[in-house]
């Protein structure tokens, strides 16, 4: 039993010694290769050894192309912090912050100091929630209450800046006489500008005061779910009782496009005075 | 001499157009211009689905503050409003000429992050465009110099140059565009990605196919050529010019531009202050080859004005149509009907502390048509031997509604019922001695049964009554072929009642898929009569303009399926079954549309 423990301890020490002598290497995406330095997209620059080897990462044979931006690479350092081998790859290699062991080799003329603009906002400044915007997909459910005079057969859509203001960008489902709803996955960090329509820009919503309204805006953070509730007060094409409706292009009657209802049957009774 | 347009109308159109343009230009000057970036490179690639511009080889960038940058590689995320230049970078600015490995400009934050390579590499930050005082050594955002992952995105075009207006537009030069993978060379291409919706306004009619070439543009304008095809006109070209400022827009188009029958459209609006808005839609119709003198011309002008008031608003709408703008040589009758309406509505006011809301609306109207028109043989209405060429009207209406009332188990969302109701009543009086009453009652009950399934039932009654002060409609008499009372359209004596009961069920297991079934039961008076009309005409894209039956079929069921087929594309397919209403079983066409 005692001998077994000693053997395990010896093996652990052996691994530790081997690890201590193994060369340090990092992976990342190349930003630049110039002036005796190689730069990764972390912004870090590393000094190149005069006899640096440029290899293909997959075959470990001399690379057929020169290091350039967008390529992925594995950099191996010697004890002095020089890059002695650079293995290039078109396939993505892990990209991330520098490991501590390699950070010491990054060359910078000035002493780094913290940037107060990058300090996380205190939770107290964001309503008790630390607001982050990682770009992950967030489930967003939008529910809208439509005006009481909305025709029951109407479809309701959302038009967004991300769709180039396509009036039918996002179709909604009716959930009762006055409400429509839709759920979509949208990347956090998105600032979405949007308005509601009934299928065209002529049937777009208007503000409560009857004027075109500025687009609604939501900023999506990393919350797992986001519920948005809106109210549409009026539609641009509705409102005048017995009156005129906003025309659609090319639908105005002309002598050559005369009739909304040319095929009415005869015999419809007309009123007469007594 | 031919008068191509009525002089008064021509003056009005010119004046309105000039007003809108002048206001557009004035306001556009007042708005802060975006930072402009001029980019040249051996190859510029644009990925429309992610608004990414990637460029390689002899990159040269000039920004509107006079800074010049060169390098080997360029990357810009238009939505994040930041760009990166990497490898063998030179920076020529007010701070002098410097060389470096990479530079990133976060335009939205006015921060420039630079990796100069002097004796040693370093990290410098420039704030607010001050290139003379770099902040040396300050920590930078972790992803400052990251390139985007392009593995799941699609190349839309390549170019040799690009002018980028930050947060607004990009205009490419010497372009190869890829349509379904096929390269198409173009001298230029413009893309707008800003938030000004007014630049998306259009004045074209629908088409079965529309390939749009946004030839050029900037922060306030777009010039577009459309290659179009529709059922009525075949293939043709159309031209559209968009202008937009911070509060106004004007869109002009000629469509179909290469056909004998042309529509010249102007769609314009101006929001003057916070409380007033003017909208104009002017359409000129001509029969002409190219730009030769037209053989016939007609036009219609539609103007709306809206004025916000405390707790209410006013809206005025005027429409005037000229059927003949070129005189006796045209076959068209020189008729020019006009309508003008003034409409007022209160805001939706909550009734004390109840869950009910109310709205009052009223209106005055003027309708004028003097000669034989195309809808009426004589004037607007022939009643009692009097031909009414002018009819005034006024109206008063009231709406009360309950947006939402919960009942059932209010603490369990899947056992909560929602009830809502709308009651609208309106009377419209005319100078022809009659009035029209309309009343609409609607209520629904809905419930979410599970995360995936929701349903509602809705009942709607629509009553219309046309009542004459003296006389009016003759008493009801029609009998059908069997001598039984005919409650079809011949039974109409000024009153109708349309009742509809609806059951709708939506199954949405996933944000990318949903299906809806809607079952309707219609019970109408006068009763719906199948096949009483011949088939109606179609619009330019081949859709029937209206139903060829009176009223609604007694039963119908509509199925709708919506599913995502591509990252930015959902397909929506819908069709209705009419349960053998006359000879009709299915709606004439599948309704297919693409959404996001």
Interface residues (C-beta under 8 A of the other chain):
Chain A: X29 X31 X32 X33 X34 X35 X37 X39 X41 X42 X43 X45 X68 X69 X70 X92 X95 X97 X107 X108 X109 X110 X111 X112 X113 X114 X115 X118 X139 X145 X147 X148 X149 X152 X157 X159 X160 X161 X162 X163 X164 X165 X166 X168 X169 X170 X171 X173 X174 X175 X176 X177 X178 X179 X183 X184 X185 X193 X195 X201 X206 X208 X209 X210 X211 X212 X215 X233 X234 X239 X240 X241 X242 X243 X244 X246 X247 X248 X249 X250 X251 X252 X253 X254 X255 X256 X257 X258 X259 X260 X261 X262 X263 X264 X265 X267 X268 X269 X270 X271 X272 X273 X274
Chain B: X56 X72 X73 X86 X87 X88 X89 X101 X102 X113 X115 X117 X118 X119 X120 X121 X122 X123 X125 X136 X137 X138 X139 X140 X141 X142 X144 X145 X146 X147 X149 X151 X192 X193 X194 X195 X197 X199 X200 X201 X202 X203 X204 X205 X253 X255 X261 X263 X265 X267 X269 X271 X274 X275 X276 X277 X279 X281 X283 X285 X287 X296 X298 X300 X302 X304 X306 X307 X308 X309 X313 X314 X315 X317 X319 X321 X323 X324 X331 X332 X333 X339 X341 X343 X345 X347 X348 X357 X359 X361 X363 X365 X374 X375 X383 X384 X393 X395 X397 X399 X401 X403 X404 X418 X420 X421 X422 X424 X426 X428 X434 X436 X442 X443 X444 X445 X446 X448 X454 X456 X458 X460 X466 X468 X470 X471 X472 X473 X474 X489 X490 X492 X493 X494 X500 X502 X504 X506 X508 X511 X512 X514 X516 X532 X533 X534 X535 X536 X537 X539 X540 X545 X546 X548 X562 X570 X572 X593 X595 X596
